[in-house]
């Protein structure tokens, strides 16, 4: 109730210009914009109307950190996650933890992610241990050990298993998946054991992602306002570009340039204010 009241105060004067909508405003919205699914913009600068929630529990999954209210997505993402966990369960994988997806109306988040704004992203924890059914309170504090060595030169041989590679491949090969982001050390290990295999093209290295993989869909059919990323480069990605991630430049990314952040698409103002 407090979050909903705060949102009403913020919007009392009518829709704000897209550039004036801070992340905290998007995070305060308790539920989705009404109407059919509508993605506007790109995953790093966009929003979604008509989002659906992933249930906290289902065959093969538990959604975690529910207090964040980030278990929302386009209906295609919901069905893809259901398909993925069903396939994983059929192949003998344990219950999987599903982490952050999107906020009820997408948009920027106050912390944790620069993307996840259009309901086509989901974090899936790379924990292959058997899991009991957890209470909502217990799900707030789940911790998963890193699969990567502290210096990020490779995976931790005491924790990495071939089953991790199999689970990542299962995600990559789902219909509609654009790419799966993992730590560059995990990508390096996949290249060591699976070089030349076509599915590796869509496994992309990124900072963090040492405990989970980040699944991203392509823009769903019929979403004319949705903006895809450029496709991954040709090849398996097992080339000298991986070495860059171990350079000082990669380890110390430059700060954001001074000035206001980029503006959301103008149509997102109506998504935020819809009742």
JODA-V400012 format. One line per field, one symbol per residue. ss: DSSP state (~ for helix, > for strand, _ for the rest). burial: 1 if it has 16 or more other ideal C-beta (glycine too) atoms within 10 Angstrom, else 0. Layout:
ss->???
burial->???
//
This chain:
ss->_~~~~~~~~~~______~~~__~~~~~~_________>>>>>__>>>>>__>>___>>__>>>__~~~___>>_~~~~~~~~~~~~~~~~_____>>>___>___>______________>>>>>__________~~~~________>______>______~~~~~~~~~~~____>>>>>>_~~~~~~~~~~~___~~~~~>>>______>>>>>>________>_____________~~~~~~~_~~~~________________~~~~~~__
burial->00000010011000110100100011111001100011111111111111111100010111111101111111011101110110010000101111111111111110001011111111111110000001000010000001111001001000010001101111110001111111111111111001000011111110001111111111110010011000000001110000001000000000000000000110011011110
//
